[in-house]
Amino acid sequence: MKVAGCLLLILAILSGCRQATEVPATRSQIAPLAPVKEQEPARNNQASWLARHTELQHKLEQGHYQEVASEAEKAYSATAGSERLWAWKFRLLQARATIKENQSKAALALLKMEPPPGLPIEDFVRKDIVFAEAMIVQKKPNDALAALNRVKPLLTSASINPVLNAEWLLWRGRCESLSSEAGQTYFQQAARLAHGNDKFIEASAEGNMGASLFERQHFDEAIDHLKAALVLAKEIDSPVRQEIALGYMSQSYFELGDYQKSEQYAHSSERLTAELGLIYHRMRRLVDIGRNEQNRGNYDDAMGYYLQAMSLARKDLEKKDGDKDDSNDVLARCLLDMADMELHRGNLDKVEDYSRQAALTLKADQARRWQVIKIDLALARQNYSSAEEMLRSLLAEKNLTTKDRWLAQGRMARLYELQGQANNADRWYRMALDTAVGASATLNHPEYKISLLSNLPFYNNYIEFLIRSNQHSRALQVAESGRAKVLAKASAHNPAADNATAWLSRIQNELQRSGKVVLAYWASSTQLYTWVVTPSKIQIVKQQYGSPELEKLVQSYQKEIELHNKLDECPAGSKLYQILVQPVQSFVPKGSHAIIVADASLYDINFESLIVTEPKPHYWIEDVELENAISVQPVTTASRQQSNYEKDLLAIGAPVQASQEFSLLPHAPDEIKLVTSTFAAGQQRVITAEQATPQAFFNSNPDAYRYIHFVAHGTNVALDPLESAIILSPDENHSYKLYARDIANLKRPIRAQVVTISSCNSAGSNTYEMGGLVGLSWAFTHAGARQVVAALWKVDDATMPDLMGSFYREMAKGKSTSEALRDAKLVFLHSKGPRKRPYYWATLQLYTGS
């Protein structure tokens, strides 16, 4: 007989008749138990000890490690004399909690306890799994692997005991480096076995897959697994698993340039670490929050978070027991981030000081970051030969990540620019841009591509170089190239492939024909640039307003609108006009038709409602006709496109109430009636009430209509903009949300001249610097709609029928979309009563797309 077989037989004899695997009570059946008193006599009631053990196991999964360690010790003392099997179980539980408290040496001392006779095989296996966990914490993966391999022959068939096998596979995967692919197979197998059997292990396996993919810089794939882990962790009420998933998600989104999500998840994760008392996790989350604040230019706030993290790390280093690597790592990260921050402030002596301190605790994975800071410091001190030597050394390294490569290429470009070698600088800037764009092509979701290309400074660095070089046409052309990449399907043309002079000439010819003017904005952290493109010239205006300052001003403007303020109660509206329009006012005199290509937070305002102060205060809509776009290229050709339509209008909405969250819209039927009254009965299709479901929209052949009009509630999902939706009637599966994601991915492109979304916050829900607003309006333009009318904020149900009715009547007279919408708004503006306030008419924006 084989050795493993003999061992199994001996253990089975020692344990008497083989016990069936214990099935703990469901967590909803467990009543909270009073803590075991120090001298409480042993209880022989097996059900009570089982309930107690299950309760503490759940608390361990929740992350209450200190409480579990303490209560397991008490339970062990109460059972050591008469219930040795339960004493063993509680001792293992105490050891696990002690490991989680980062006291692996103390846990190993607990594991030296001799197992009782008759111990089930499962508990022999779990002892070595716990030992392996302690070894992994101590950075001794070979010892952990030896322990796991030692008990591998004792594992029963996965079909008999899937949970134990899944647990073994999980820790077998942890024996591998997270930055290698080796552990991924084990995590996948663990998740598969745990599915339907143990959600905590499944959540842990999904979380480890996400962490592994993050370490290998597959951030988009990491998020998919981390989202799955988060859902499972919420289902089992495990804050600790939620915190870990949120922390990695925050870091992943930061690397993808989605700073809004990164900041939200970092704060959520940090709150959980504070509630659970997880010092080591909290240190990392404070660093993440500080990095987000630093990225927004809030340096003082960032420093506050770094100092908090460093204080916790230094207190931990004073402890006798525990792994010090985490604390040293946090110190190094903080110091490197602080050094980078002082580089932007120009405090070079502080940069050197922080770098020196960081080098004392620097781990291998931080060495490259330190190297980049040294390069930046050499550039700042004009030590160009030293900077070039370090850059060439860096670029020659094998296994250089894509991010490290484009960072190095961008710095090489800056080096040549500083030395006056413009041609070499241009070549290296383009090289860095190509590297970054190539990386974005591998991402698995469109919103990740948008955030990466929009918010990371791939295009920004090159555009600023071109502006500094007085190549204004080329700078706008590269900006357009970035927008074309972001728009993807909506624009197959890459402007940067053209000669800049010829490209600009085509745009100006189109502007000559249409009589329009383009105002294209771009905001860096310190500068606002405005390109003015007319039929005869291009000019750029530079101002000392960075994106953080503009964002605060836009927020003030939004508050003024929300409060229904009068004309003379909107200082932010006046200030924004002075910044955004007044410097270029001579190019857009009264009667002009302007195309606004906004940037970043500027997408959140309606330029029509900006306040002109001379000759007397009035809204800019009274002077000009406006439309909005996220790119110059499509709007200069859209008006020349012609299409044949089967019918004129598809009107869908006035749905039944889908849930208590969304109330009925009493005036929605009136809006449908007024909109449809301008079209012949045979040229329209109207879908309302119970019939107005998302599936009804898909089944209606939306590509056949000139106009598509929605009247319904809308949702604004800032953290996942393509989950924004139009709220329609529920179908037989109670599905009532028409998601932006599904609209953007329609198999047959929409060809509509105008799509109108008469719902709250339908314009968009997340702003990207070059990608514009991503949400419902973006989804429809991405799907092929030429123009979209959507709302920036809540629409007023009572007044919207009149506004929309007027809008369609004006279009029926042959007016363009922009002219008809402006005239409808002016009727409100020149009326008496509250309707003249921007809240009621300025919510609607016209977006020109493909």
BELHUZI-V898851 format. One record per pair of residues at least 12 apart in sequence whose ideal C-beta (glycine too) atoms are under 6 Angstrom apart, sorted by the first residue. I is the first residue (numbers start at 1). J is the second residue. Records with the same first field share a line. If there is no record, write none. Layout:
I->J  J
//
This chain:
4->153
11->121
15->118  120
16->118
19->120
24->54
25->54
27->58
30->51  54  55
33->52  55
35->71
36->74  75  78
40->78
42->78  79  81  82  83
49->86
53->89
56->68  71  72  93
60->97
61->200  238
62->238  239
63->239  240  276
65->97  100  101
68->97
69->94  97  98
72->90  93  94
73->94
75->90
76->90  91
84->116
85->116
88->115  116
91->110  113
92->130
94->110
95->107  110  111  130
96->130
99->133  134  137
102->322  323
103->321  322
104->134  137  138
105->321
107->134
108->134
111->131
121->154
122->164
125->151  154
128->147  150  151
129->171
131->147
132->144  147  148  171
136->174
141->175
144->175
145->175
148->172
158->193
162->193  197
163->197  198
165->193
166->190  193  194  201
167->201
169->186  189  190
170->190  204  205
172->186
173->186  187
178->211  212  215
179->215
183->212
184->212
187->205  208  209
190->205
191->205  206
199->232  235  236
200->236
202->232
203->229  232  233  241
206->225  228  229
207->229  244  245
209->225
210->222  225  226  248
211->248
214->248  252
217->401
219->252  255  256
220->443  444  448
222->252
223->252
226->245  248  249
229->245
230->245
239->272  276
243->269  272  273
246->265  268  269
247->269  285
249->265
250->262  265  266  288
256->448  451  452
257->451  452  455  456
258->451
259->295
261->719
262->292
263->292
264->719
266->285  288  289
269->285
270->285
273->285
279->312
280->326
283->309  312  313  330
286->305  308  309
287->309  333
289->305
290->302  305  306
291->337
294->341
296->548
297->525  548
299->341
306->334  338
309->330  334
310->331  334
313->327  330  331
328->361
329->363
331->361
332->358  361  362  366
335->354  357  358
336->358  369
338->354
339->351  354  355  373
343->376
348->380
351->377
355->373
375->387  390  391  411
384->419
387->415
388->415
391->408  411  412
394->408
395->408
402->439
405->435
406->432  435  436
409->428  431  432
410->432  461
412->428
413->425  428  429
417->465
429->462  465
433->458  462
436->458
440->452  453
447->722
450->486  768  771  774
451->768
453->485  486
454->486  768  769  770  771
455->768  769
459->482
462->478
463->475  478  479
472->540
473->500  504  538
474->500
476->531
477->495  496  500  503
478->496
480->495  632  633
481->494  495  496
482->770
483->631  770
486->770  771
490->781  782  850
491->634
507->636
508->535
510->636
511->535
512->535
514->639
516->593  595
517->534  587  588  592  594
518->533  595  632
519->594  596
520->597
521->598  599  602
522->599
523->547  550  599  600
525->546  547
526->546
527->542
528->543  545
529->542
530->584
532->584  587
534->587
541->583  584
545->579
547->600
550->601
551->601
553->572
554->601  604  605
556->572
557->572  573  576  605
560->572
561->838  839
564->837  839
567->617
570->611
573->610  611
574->611  613
576->610
577->610  611  612
588->624
590->623
592->624
593->625
594->624  626
595->627  629  635
596->626  628
597->629  632
599->769
600->767  769
603->767  772  773
606->842  845
607->626
608->620  621  626  842
609->838  842
625->818  819  822
627->818  846  848
628->845  847
629->848
630->772
634->850
635->848
638->786  848
643->751
645->706
646->704
647->683  704  705
648->679  683  706
649->679  684  707
650->685  700  705  708
651->672  675  676  686  709
652->687  692  697  710
653->668  692  710  711  712
654->668  669  672  688  711
655->692  712  728  729
656->689  690  729
658->727  730  736
662->713  727
665->797
667->797  798  801
668->711
670->801
671->711  800  801  804
672->711
674->801  805
675->709  804  808
678->808  809  812
690->729
692->728  729
693->728  729  731
694->728  738
695->731
697->738
702->750
703->748  750  751
705->752
706->753
707->754
708->752  755
709->756
710->726  757
711->758
712->726  727  728  759
713->727  759
714->726  759  760  761  762
716->761  765
717->765
718->765  766
721->765  766  774  775
722->740  741
724->740  765  775  776
725->737  738  739
726->738  759
740->775  776  779
743->779  783
744->779  782  783
746->783
749->784
750->783  784  785
751->784
752->785
753->786
754->787  817
755->780  785  788
756->789
757->776  790
758->800
760->794  795
762->776  790  791
763->777  790  791  792  845
764->777  778
777->790  847
781->849  850
784->850
785->849
787->817  848
788->847
789->844  846
791->843  844
792->843  845
793->843
795->843
796->840
799->835  840
803->824
806->824  827
807->820  821  824
810->823
818->846
821->846
825->841
828->840  841
//
